[in-house]
């Protein structure tokens, strides 16, 4: 499906019910971003593979909530869980160890820069 066909299809679907509206994104360079991952197509040994890596929008803040600030215990607990979840998400989605280490370092730097 090319970009024009996708645009036309989404417009038709959105006319069915005005209370439910769909958005779409068309991938470029065999890549597409979805939520917090980037999916890309690669051919390895004549076999098509899907590569999945952690994705951050260009507009993302490189700072996280500083744990040492005077927040309530419940906020600090949530912050720990958010960090654990982000680490787990990187490990589970990024299967290429060099890219995984690069993403974990970016997350660590974000945490350090938040102090």
Secondary structure, 3 states (H helix, E strand, C coil): CCHHHHHHHHHHHHHHCCCCCCCCCCCECCEEEECCEEEEEEEECCEEEEEEEECCCCCCCCCCCCCCCCCCHHHHHHHHHHHHHHHHHHHHHCCCHHHHHHHHHHHHHHHHHCC
